[in-house]
Amino acid sequence: MQSVRIDEETLESLVGRVLVEMLLLERVRALLSFFGGRLLTESLTQFVLRPREALRLGALGVGAIMAWTTWPHSDVWMPTDLWDALARSGPDWDALRVALPVIVLAIGVAVVLPRAPLLDRIRARDEAAKDANRMLAKWSYGAFQLGDAARARAYEVHRNAAALVDRRLQSLHPALSYSSDGLVDDRQHDVPVLAPFRPGSGRALSLEDGALVRALQNLQARSDEIREAGLADVARALVPSVWPFIVRAEVDWSMGEALVTERSFLTDAALEKRLVSRVTLTLVNEYERGRGTGSPTHVLAYERLEHAARDTHHRLEVWAVDLALQAGCLAAAHGLLSRRLLGSPWTRLLSAAKA
């Protein structure tokens, strides 16, 4: 089967498009969830409508009904008709004036009755939010560093996927080599000059995971700091729009275990583990035992070894694309967290008005 080659420019464009689609889908999901949209995805036996969702859904329904019933159906219509209808649907002021002392008394009872005073709970919540915001700022910078290192690593692995497989084969047997054209045994040639070009021989691969490992360790320390302070849930509640990108990048700070570097990020140890598990010494030994005989068993062993090499080559490229997407999610999380800490024009305006 003909494989499709993706250059770095196309890969970067693809990752950017996926990130935009993720952001739009998250906005739609958040809007539907705000109005109780979980009802569309959960079964009736498991669905529990929260009071706030019920209130929002009810307000949305009432607003839609009022808009429908007050919409102009005649040739003559004044904009004040809608406001008059809204005013008539509201409570009478005299009735509200009578109920106002009762409402104030009920609020006072709600404040006094709890075992922990309401003001203390508000103060505790504000202090926790301040501490979580400071830790989120540090975590955001760590995410930026890891995203930058992961992006460079992804493109590097994508470029050198065939050379990595070739290096693995040569470590098992020096006469075997691999390129995008397939598997070659040098001993099939009588003249050494006619031996095929080896993409991994004669040069060292420029694969260095030092920056990636340091960035992983730094972000792990920031995640441990949030979790050990007991603010994992608080920090998560502060950034609901950022959370899908954090989960997709597999750097969830609420996890008790360390970041899954062996599975998620292509460090040297992760690459070696994947290469060893796929291009095995057993396959090479099976090929060597039947070499030169030309038997069907030898041909089958050669095909199995070549298939393992090609499959590993393609999987390395796929893993590199997935790592590039993780790097994009980290960059998106950093950008959203930075904009949140800086504030939107509305939050800055309200902050100035409060001051």
Buried (B, 14 or more C-beta within 10 A) or exposed (E): EEEEEBEEEEBBEBBEEBBEEBBEEBEEBEEBBEBBBBBEEEEEEEEEEEEEBEEBBEEEEEEEEBEEEBEEEEEEEEEEBBEEEEEEEEEEEEEEEEEEEEEEEEEEEEEEEEEEEEEEEEEEEEEBBEBBBEBBBBBBBBBBBBBBBBBBBBBBBBBBBBBBBBBBBBEBBEBBBBBEEEBBBBEEEEEEEEBBEBBBEEEEBEBEBEBBBEBBBBBBEBBEBBBEBEBBEBBBEBBEBBBBBBEBBBBBBBEEEEBEBEEBBBBEEBBEEBBEEBBBEEBBEBBBEBBEEEEEEBEEBBEBBBEBBBEBBBBBBEBBBBBBBBBBBBBBBBBBBEEBEEEEEEEEEEEEEEE
